[in-house]
Amino acid sequence: MEKSNVVLHVADVHKRFGGLHALADIDLQVEEGKTHAIIGPNGAGKSTLLNVIIGKLAPTSGQVVFDGTVLTGRKPYQINQLGIARVFQTPEIFADLSVLHNVMIPALAKRDGMFTLNMLRSLDSETGIRAEAEHMLEDVGMTNRREMLAGSLSRGDKRRMELAMCLIQHPRLLLLDEPTAGMSRHDTNTTIELLKKIKSRGMTKVIIEHDMHVVFSLADKISVLAQGRIIADGSPDEVRGNPKVQEAYLGGAH
């Protein structure tokens, strides 16, 4: 039997919060090596969907399958161990540690199965992981900031550092939640070029993004959410010309 190239399958997922049907009939297939963008107006359910994928929220029904393994019911750290890393809309960093130490910590946590305070004490003795972290910072163009405190970085640099924190885990799937939110156009374009470089190595990515310039620069496939349902699915050109999508964005979806 031929192996499917679908690495992530969100299968018939519903999510209710009391009377609110936040996600309905979500069926989403992400192919290996592709960049799959999820777009939609505010309140469409994009963040809810991402939180269901990473295990922060349990679906009311349906399941999420990653490379043949059911993720539903697993904790976020277990899902991370399976090879899924994520970059948040608000970067999650250790503000009082150096940029280099921030990038080392996820590699240590992945190797040891969890994060402990002992790791902070052993950071400087981990020469192998330090060398790899240096390489990742070079990859994202931040070598000259490696000794800076992470809390003092600009928003764009925090996002780049968090990307390095993901890449050092060698994930099979990278989830990006609004990776360019709050960035200047220059930082946004730098981030687009960085994500294109990562894509050229064959990493699978799911991007939730408002900025259509970013989406059309990166996506192989786009799924459009509106009021908790997928209203369109296809290539950027197919989605761009879809009247349902134009209606949703122009406020006519009601």
C-alpha positions in Angstrom: 0.0 0.0 0.0 1.4 3.4 -1.0 2.2 5.7 2.0 0.1 8.8 2.1 2.0 12.1 2.1 -0.5 13.6 4.5 1.5 14.2 7.7 -1.2 16.0 9.8 -4.9 15.2 9.5 -7.5 17.2 11.5 -10.4 14.7 11.1 -14.0 15.9 11.5 -13.2 18.1 14.5 -15.9 20.1 16.4 -15.3 22.3 19.4 -18.1 23.8 21.5 -17.8 26.3 24.3 -21.3 26.1 25.9 -23.7 27.3 23.2 -20.9 28.5 20.9 -19.9 26.2 18.1 -16.3 27.5 17.7 -15.3 24.8 15.2 -17.6 22.7 13.0 -16.8 19.9 10.6 -13.1 20.7 10.3 -11.4 18.4 8.0 -7.9 19.5 7.2 -5.0 17.6 5.6 -1.5 19.0 5.6 1.0 17.4 3.2 4.6 16.6 4.1 7.1 19.4 3.0 4.3 21.9 2.2 3.5 25.3 3.8 -0.2 25.3 4.6 -1.7 28.6 5.6 -4.9 29.0 7.7 -6.5 32.4 7.2 -9.8 34.0 8.1 -11.4 37.1 9.7 -11.1 37.8 13.4 -13.1 35.4 15.5 -13.1 32.7 12.7 -11.7 30.0 15.0 -8.0 30.0 13.9 -6.5 30.1 17.3 -9.0 27.5 18.6 -8.0 25.2 15.8 -4.3 25.7 16.5 -4.9 25.0 20.3 -6.7 21.8 19.4 -3.8 20.6 17.2 -1.2 21.3 19.9 -3.2 19.7 22.7 -4.1 22.9 24.7 -7.8 22.3 24.0 -9.6 18.9 23.6 -12.0 18.8 20.7 -15.7 18.1 21.5 -15.6 15.4 18.8 -13.2 14.3 16.1 -9.4 13.8 16.3 -6.1 15.1 15.2 -3.6 12.5 13.7 0.1 13.2 13.1 2.0 10.8 11.0 -0.3 7.9 12.0 -0.3 8.8 15.7 -3.5 10.1 17.3 -2.6 13.4 19.2 -6.1 13.8 20.8 -5.8 13.3 24.5 -2.0 13.8 24.7 -0.4 16.7 26.6 1.3 19.5 24.8 4.8 18.4 25.8 4.1 14.9 24.6 3.0 16.3 21.2 6.2 18.3 21.1 8.2 15.2 21.7 6.5 13.6 18.7 8.1 16.3 16.4 5.7 19.3 16.4 7.2 22.7 17.4 5.3 26.0 17.5 6.0 29.7 17.4 3.5 31.8 19.3 1.9 35.1 18.5 3.5 36.4 21.7 7.0 34.8 21.9 7.5 32.5 25.0 11.0 33.2 26.1 13.3 33.3 29.2 13.7 37.1 29.4 16.5 37.1 32.0 18.7 34.6 30.1 20.9 35.3 27.1 19.7 34.6 23.6 22.1 31.7 23.3 20.9 30.1 26.5 17.3 30.5 25.3 18.1 28.5 22.2 19.9 25.8 24.1 17.0 25.1 26.6 14.5 23.4 24.1 17.3 21.1 22.9 18.1 20.1 26.5 14.4 19.7 27.3 13.8 17.5 24.3 16.8 15.3 25.1 15.9 14.9 28.7 12.1 14.7 28.3 11.3 17.7 30.4 12.6 21.1 31.6 14.3 21.2 35.0 16.1 23.9 36.9 19.2 21.7 36.9 19.4 22.5 33.1 20.0 26.2 33.9 23.0 25.2 36.0 24.4 22.9 33.3 24.0 25.2 30.3 27.6 26.2 30.1 28.9 22.6 30.2 26.8 21.5 27.3 29.3 22.1 24.5 27.6 20.1 21.8 24.3 21.7 22.3 25.9 25.1 22.6 27.6 24.6 19.2 24.3 23.7 17.6 22.6 26.7 19.2 25.3 28.9 17.7 24.6 27.4 14.3 20.9 28.0 14.7 21.4 31.7 15.6 23.7 32.1 12.6 20.9 30.5 10.5 18.4 33.2 11.7 20.9 36.0 11.4 21.3 36.7 15.1 24.9 35.6 15.9 25.8 39.2 16.9 23.0 39.2 19.6 23.8 35.8 21.2 25.0 37.3 24.5 22.2 39.8 24.8 19.5 39.3 27.4 16.4 37.9 25.5 14.1 40.4 27.2 15.9 43.4 25.7 15.4 42.2 22.0 13.0 43.9 19.6 9.8 42.2 18.7 11.2 41.0 15.4 14.3 39.6 17.0 12.3 37.8 19.7 10.4 36.1 17.0 13.6 35.1 15.2 15.0 33.8 18.4 11.9 31.8 19.1 12.2 30.3 15.6 15.7 29.2 16.4 14.4 27.7 19.6 12.0 25.6 17.5 14.5 24.7 14.8 17.0 23.3 17.3 14.4 20.6 18.2 14.5 19.4 14.5 10.7 19.2 14.3 8.9 17.5 11.4 6.1 20.0 11.6 6.4 23.7 12.5 3.3 25.6 13.6 3.5 29.4 13.3 0.8 31.6 15.0 0.9 35.1 13.4 4.7 34.9 12.9 4.9 38.6 11.7 2.3 40.2 14.0 3.5 43.6 15.1 6.6 43.6 12.9 7.8 46.4 10.6 7.6 45.7 6.9 11.4 45.3 6.9 11.2 42.7 9.7 8.3 41.0 8.0 10.2 40.6 4.7 13.3 39.3 6.6 11.0 36.7 8.2 9.5 35.7 4.9 13.0 35.1 3.4 14.0 33.1 6.5 10.8 30.9 6.3 11.5 30.4 2.6 15.0 29.1 3.5 13.6 26.7 6.0 11.0 25.5 3.4 13.7 24.7 0.9 15.0 22.1 3.4 11.6 20.3 3.2 10.1 21.2 6.6 6.3 21.0 6.8 4.7 24.2 8.2 1.3 25.4 9.2 1.0 29.2 9.3 -1.9 31.2 10.9 -1.5 34.7 9.5 -3.5 37.9 8.9 -1.0 39.5 6.5 -2.0 38.4 3.0 1.5 39.5 1.7 3.0 36.8 4.0 0.4 34.2 3.1 0.8 34.6 -0.7 4.6 34.7 -0.4 4.8 31.4 1.4 1.8 29.2 1.1 1.4 26.1 -1.2 -2.1 25.6 0.1 -4.6 27.8 1.9 -7.6 26.9 4.1 -10.0 29.7 4.8 -12.0 29.6 8.1 -15.1 31.7 8.7 -17.4 31.3 11.7 -15.7 28.1 12.7 -16.0 26.3 9.3 -13.7 25.9 6.4 -15.3 27.8 3.5 -12.5 27.3 1.0 -9.5 25.2 0.4 -6.9 25.3 -2.4 -3.9 26.9 -4.0 -3.3 30.6 -3.4 -4.7 31.4 -6.9 -7.8 29.3 -6.3 -8.5 31.0 -2.9 -7.7 34.5 -4.1 -10.5 34.4 -6.7 -13.1 32.6 -4.5 -16.2 34.8 -4.1 -17.0 33.2 -0.7 -13.6 34.2 0.6 -14.0 37.8 -0.7 -17.4 37.9 1.0 -16.1 36.6 4.3 -13.3 39.3 4.4 -15.6 42.1 3.3 -18.0 41.3 6.1 -20.8 39.7 4.0 -20.6 36.2 5.6 -23.6 36.9 7.7 
